[in-house]
Amino acid sequence: MERSLSMELVRVTEAAALSSARWMGRGKKDEADDAATTAMRDVFNTIPMRGTVVIGEGEMDEAPMLYIGEQLGTGNGPEVDVAVDPLEGTNIVASGGWNALAVIAIADRGNLLHAPDMYMDKIAVGPESVGQVDINASVTDNLRAVAKAKNKDIEDVVATVLNRPRHAKIIEEIREAGARIKLINDGDVAGAYNTAFNRTGVDILFGTGGAPEGVLAAVALKCLGGELQGRLLPQDDAELERCKKMGIEVNKVLRMDDLVKGDDAIFAATGITDGELLKGVQYNGAYGSTHSIVMRAKSGTVRFVEGRHSLKKKPHLVIK
């Protein structure tokens, strides 16, 4: 892949964030998602690449754009797999909550897992704890391993968990072990990559979330030197059959090389609402301000990008 794609992808996430943030707190998650998706696609098609969506808004008959299999880019340039979540946290934006993002990940063609849209059990950690955790181990054992790896008392370890009834046992075990918890209502992509930044105060992520989001988070952690392990959890025969057709072993632990192959990948995200790592979109008259992160696995480079966008000169967020 060409390194220039890193900054091109930020343009895409910025446009999606600026469009969807207009809907913050207005209780209309579908409108917010549509705005992000439309803006993302418009800017994508100005980028010199031959991209194929492998994780998107759904199948072709379910989504008018950014559907799985859709071709993106100008048709010139490198061939890449594209994973998108134009609005990671539709409910977050609708309610004006924390950590909504516009997210993209790309890798060379054939290197991203074509994750089906179903649940995935996940565990994620930052660089200090790589190789120390195991999705098959108990919650307590993993907490102890992270505490040892980060030279902390277990009482100082913070685990992030989606606030769902299905996680009651995980939450109970974390509390019994003496660790602390940061419950999040949505947005486990941010929950996963936050484990790689000390300033977020998060050490490990546990629990079940979307499989597509698991791949996006794995790309981010690959860039950051962290680790995500996952296991697909089909809920019915139809989902089980879909896994079989895609050649994915249901009971197999998916490790980093299963989720994103090769030595290179790029991840970009722009904050839509405020989070621990990224500020949300701010509007000030004729301008909109954005805060983004863009990372490349091959170089290990992590950039934070602050943008000021003239909404008069670029009303549709793209100049072709």
C-alpha positions as CSV (number, residue, x, y, z in Angstrom):
1,M,0.0,0.0,0.0
2,E,1.0,3.6,-0.5
3,R,1.7,5.6,2.6
4,S,-0.2,8.6,1.1
5,L,-3.4,6.6,1.6
6,S,-3.2,7.4,5.4
7,M,-4.0,11.0,5.0
8,E,-6.5,10.3,2.3
9,L,-8.5,8.1,4.6
10,V,-8.6,10.8,7.2
11,R,-10.4,13.0,4.7
12,V,-13.0,10.2,4.5
13,T,-13.6,9.9,8.2
14,E,-13.6,13.7,8.7
15,A,-16.4,14.0,6.1
16,A,-18.5,11.3,7.7
17,A,-18.0,12.8,11.2
18,L,-18.9,16.3,10.1
19,S,-22.1,15.1,8.4
20,S,-23.4,12.8,11.1
21,A,-22.5,15.1,14.0
22,R,-25.3,17.4,12.9
23,W,-27.7,14.8,14.3
24,M,-26.1,14.5,17.8
25,G,-28.7,14.3,20.5
26,R,-31.7,14.6,18.1
27,G,-32.8,11.0,18.6
28,K,-32.6,10.0,15.0
29,K,-29.9,7.3,14.6
30,D,-30.9,6.3,11.1
31,E,-30.6,9.8,9.8
32,A,-27.2,10.2,11.4
33,D,-26.0,6.9,9.9
34,D,-27.3,7.8,6.4
35,A,-25.5,11.1,6.6
36,A,-22.2,9.5,7.6
37,T,-22.5,6.8,5.0
38,T,-23.3,9.2,2.1
39,A,-20.4,11.5,3.0
40,M,-18.0,8.6,3.4
41,R,-18.8,7.2,0.0
42,D,-18.6,10.5,-1.8
43,V,-15.0,11.2,-0.5
44,F,-13.9,7.6,-1.0
45,N,-14.5,7.8,-4.7
46,T,-11.9,10.6,-5.0
47,I,-9.1,8.4,-3.6
48,P,-6.6,6.8,-6.0
49,M,-7.2,3.1,-5.1
50,R,-9.1,0.0,-6.1
51,G,-11.0,-0.8,-2.9
52,T,-13.4,-3.6,-2.2
53,V,-15.7,-3.4,0.8
54,V,-15.3,-6.6,2.9
55,I,-17.0,-5.1,6.0
56,G,-19.7,-2.6,5.4
57,E,-23.3,-1.6,6.0
58,G,-24.7,-5.0,4.9
59,E,-25.2,-7.0,1.7
60,M,-26.0,-5.3,-1.6
61,D,-29.8,-5.9,-1.2
62,E,-29.7,-4.5,2.3
63,A,-27.6,-1.3,1.8
64,P,-27.7,1.3,-1.0
65,M,-24.1,2.1,-0.5
66,L,-21.0,0.9,1.2
67,Y,-22.3,-2.6,0.9
68,I,-20.1,-5.7,1.0
69,G,-18.5,-6.2,-2.4
70,E,-18.9,-2.5,-3.4
71,Q,-16.0,-1.1,-5.4
72,L,-14.5,2.2,-4.0
73,G,-11.9,4.6,-5.3
74,T,-11.0,6.0,-8.6
75,G,-10.1,2.6,-10.1
76,N,-6.4,3.5,-10.1
77,G,-3.8,2.6,-7.5
78,P,-3.4,-0.3,-5.0
79,E,-5.9,-3.0,-4.6
80,V,-7.1,-3.1,-1.0
81,D,-9.7,-4.6,1.3
82,V,-11.9,-1.9,3.0
83,A,-13.7,-2.2,6.3
84,V,-15.9,0.6,7.2
85,D,-18.2,1.7,10.0
86,P,-19.4,5.2,8.9
87,L,-21.0,5.7,12.3
88,E,-19.7,3.4,15.1
89,G,-22.3,4.2,17.7
90,T,-25.6,5.2,16.1
91,N,-27.3,5.2,19.5
92,I,-24.5,7.2,21.0
93,V,-25.0,10.0,18.4
94,A,-28.8,9.8,18.8
95,S,-28.5,10.4,22.6
96,G,-25.5,12.7,22.6
97,G,-23.3,10.1,24.4
98,W,-19.6,9.2,24.5
99,N,-17.2,7.8,21.9
100,A,-19.1,7.8,18.6
101,L,-16.7,7.5,15.7
102,A,-16.4,7.4,11.9
103,V,-14.0,4.5,11.3
104,I,-12.1,3.0,8.3
105,A,-9.5,0.2,8.0
106,I,-7.7,-1.0,4.9
107,A,-5.2,-3.7,4.1
108,D,-3.8,-5.3,0.9
109,R,-6.4,-7.3,-1.0
110,G,-7.3,-10.6,0.7
111,N,-5.8,-9.6,4.1
112,L,-8.9,-8.7,6.1
113,L,-11.2,-11.3,7.6
114,H,-14.6,-11.1,5.9
115,A,-16.3,-11.2,9.3
116,P,-20.0,-12.0,9.1
117,D,-22.4,-9.7,10.9
118,M,-22.9,-11.6,14.1
119,Y,-21.6,-11.6,17.7
120,M,-18.0,-12.2,18.5
121,D,-16.5,-12.9,22.0
122,K,-13.5,-10.6,22.4
123,I,-10.6,-9.8,24.6
124,A,-8.3,-6.9,23.8
125,V,-5.1,-5.5,25.4
126,G,-2.4,-2.9,24.7
127,P,1.3,-3.6,23.9
128,E,2.5,-4.3,27.4
129,S,0.1,-7.3,27.7
130,V,0.5,-8.9,24.3
131,G,1.0,-12.6,24.7
132,Q,-0.1,-12.6,28.3
133,V,-3.9,-13.0,27.9
134,D,-6.0,-15.9,26.6
135,I,-9.6,-15.8,25.6
136,N,-10.0,-19.3,26.9
137,A,-8.7,-18.4,30.4
138,S,-10.9,-17.1,33.2
139,V,-11.6,-13.4,33.6
140,T,-9.6,-13.4,36.9
141,D,-6.5,-15.1,35.3
142,N,-6.5,-12.5,32.5
143,L,-6.8,-9.7,35.0
144,R,-3.9,-11.1,37.0
145,A,-1.8,-11.4,33.8
146,V,-2.4,-7.8,32.8
147,A,-1.6,-6.6,36.3
148,K,1.7,-8.5,36.2
149,A,2.5,-7.3,32.7
150,K,1.8,-3.7,33.5
151,N,3.4,-3.9,37.0
152,K,0.2,-2.9,38.7
153,D,-1.8,-4.2,41.6
154,I,-5.0,-5.9,40.4
155,E,-7.0,-3.2,42.2
156,D,-5.4,-0.7,39.8
157,V,-6.4,-2.6,36.6
158,V,-9.4,-1.1,34.7
159,A,-11.5,-3.4,32.5
160,T,-13.9,-2.0,29.8
161,V,-17.1,-4.0,29.3
162,L,-20.2,-3.2,27.2
163,N,-23.1,-2.6,29.6
164,R,-25.3,-5.5,28.6
165,P,-27.3,-8.1,30.6
166,R,-25.2,-10.8,28.8
167,H,-22.1,-9.6,30.6
168,A,-23.4,-9.9,34.1
169,K,-21.1,-12.8,35.0
170,I,-18.1,-11.1,33.5
171,I,-18.8,-7.9,35.5
172,E,-19.4,-10.0,38.7
173,E,-16.0,-11.8,38.3
174,I,-14.1,-8.6,37.6
175,R,-15.5,-7.1,40.8
176,E,-14.8,-10.2,42.8
177,A,-11.2,-10.1,41.6
178,G,-10.9,-6.6,42.9
179,A,-10.3,-4.8,39.6
180,R,-12.2,-1.7,38.5
181,I,-14.7,-1.4,35.6
182,K,-15.5,1.2,33.0
183,L,-18.9,0.3,31.6
184,I,-19.7,1.6,28.1
185,N,-23.1,1.6,26.5
186,D,-21.9,1.3,22.9
187,G,-18.7,1.7,20.9
188,D,-16.4,-1.2,21.5
189,V,-14.0,-0.2,18.7
190,A,-12.9,2.7,20.9
191,G,-13.1,0.4,23.9
192,A,-10.6,-1.9,22.4
193,Y,-8.0,0.6,21.1
194,N,-8.2,2.6,24.3
195,T,-6.3,-0.3,26.0
196,A,-3.2,0.8,24.0
197,F,-3.2,4.4,25.4
198,N,-2.2,4.9,29.1
199,R,-4.0,8.2,29.2
200,T,-7.4,6.6,28.7
201,G,-7.0,4.7,31.9
202,V,-8.2,1.4,30.3
203,D,-6.1,-1.9,30.5
204,I,-8.3,-4.6,29.0
205,L,-11.6,-5.1,27.2
206,F,-13.8,-8.1,27.8
207,G,-17.1,-9.3,26.3
208,T,-19.3,-9.9,23.3
209,G,-19.8,-7.4,20.5
210,G,-20.1,-7.2,16.8
211,A,-17.7,-9.3,14.7
212,P,-17.2,-6.5,12.1
213,E,-16.2,-4.2,14.8
214,G,-13.8,-6.8,16.0
215,V,-11.9,-6.7,12.8
216,L,-11.8,-2.9,12.8
217,A,-10.5,-3.0,16.4
218,A,-7.9,-5.6,15.4
219,V,-6.5,-3.4,12.7
220,A,-6.2,-0.5,15.1
221,L,-4.4,-2.7,17.7
222,K,-2.1,-4.2,15.0
223,C,-1.0,-0.6,14.3
224,L,-0.5,0.1,18.0
225,G,1.2,-3.2,18.8
226,G,-1.7,-4.5,20.9
227,E,-3.7,-7.7,20.6
228,L,-7.3,-8.8,20.1
229,Q,-8.5,-12.4,20.3
230,G,-12.0,-13.3,19.2
231,R,-14.4,-16.2,18.7
232,L,-17.6,-16.1,16.5
233,L,-20.8,-16.7,18.3
234,P,-23.6,-17.6,15.8
235,Q,-27.0,-17.3,17.4
236,D,-29.0,-19.5,15.0
237,D,-28.7,-22.1,12.2
238,A,-28.7,-19.4,9.6
239,E,-25.7,-17.7,11.1
240,L,-24.0,-21.0,11.6
241,E,-24.5,-21.9,7.9
242,R,-23.1,-18.5,6.9
243,C,-19.9,-19.2,8.8
244,K,-19.6,-22.5,7.0
245,K,-20.1,-20.9,3.6
246,M,-17.4,-18.4,4.4
247,G,-15.0,-21.1,5.6
248,I,-14.8,-19.8,9.1
249,E,-14.5,-22.4,11.9
250,V,-17.0,-21.3,14.6
251,N,-15.1,-22.6,17.6
252,K,-11.7,-21.4,16.4
253,V,-10.0,-18.7,18.4
254,L,-9.3,-15.9,15.9
255,R,-6.0,-14.3,16.6
256,M,-4.4,-11.2,15.0
257,D,-3.1,-13.0,11.9
258,D,-6.6,-14.4,11.3
259,L,-8.3,-11.0,11.6
260,V,-5.7,-9.0,9.7
261,K,-2.9,-10.7,7.7
262,G,0.4,-9.4,6.5
263,D,2.6,-6.7,7.9
264,D,0.7,-3.6,6.7
265,A,-2.7,-2.1,7.4
266,I,-4.1,1.4,7.9
267,F,-6.7,2.5,10.5
268,A,-8.4,5.9,10.6
269,A,-11.1,7.3,12.9
270,T,-12.6,10.7,13.5
271,G,-14.5,11.6,16.7
272,I,-18.1,12.4,16.2
273,T,-18.8,12.9,19.9
274,D,-16.3,13.4,22.7
275,G,-14.3,10.3,23.9
276,E,-11.3,9.5,26.1
277,L,-9.0,9.7,23.1
278,L,-10.7,11.9,20.5
279,K,-12.7,15.1,20.7
280,G,-16.0,15.2,18.9
281,V,-17.0,17.5,16.1
282,Q,-17.4,21.2,17.0
283,Y,-19.2,23.8,14.8
284,N,-18.4,27.5,14.9
285,G,-20.3,29.5,12.3
286,A,-18.7,28.8,8.9
287,Y,-16.3,26.2,10.2
288,G,-16.3,22.7,11.6
289,S,-13.5,21.3,13.7
290,T,-12.5,17.6,13.8
291,H,-10.1,15.4,15.8
292,S,-8.8,12.2,14.2
293,I,-6.3,9.4,14.6
294,V,-4.6,7.7,11.7
295,M,-2.2,4.8,12.1
296,R,-0.1,2.5,9.9
297,A,1.0,-1.0,11.0
298,K,4.1,-1.2,8.8
299,S,5.7,1.9,10.1
300,G,4.1,2.0,13.6
301,T,3.3,5.7,13.0
302,V,0.4,7.1,15.0
303,R,-0.8,10.6,14.1
304,F,-3.4,12.8,15.7
305,V,-4.9,15.2,13.2
306,E,-6.9,18.3,14.1
307,G,-8.8,19.8,11.2
308,R,-10.7,23.0,10.6
309,H,-13.1,22.8,7.7
310,S,-14.6,25.7,5.8
311,L,-18.3,24.7,5.4
312,K,-18.8,27.5,2.9
313,K,-15.9,26.6,0.5
314,K,-16.6,22.9,0.8
315,P,-20.3,22.6,1.6
316,H,-20.5,19.0,0.4
317,L,-17.3,18.1,2.3
318,V,-15.5,17.1,-0.9
319,I,-13.8,19.0,-3.8
320,K,-13.5,16.7,-6.8
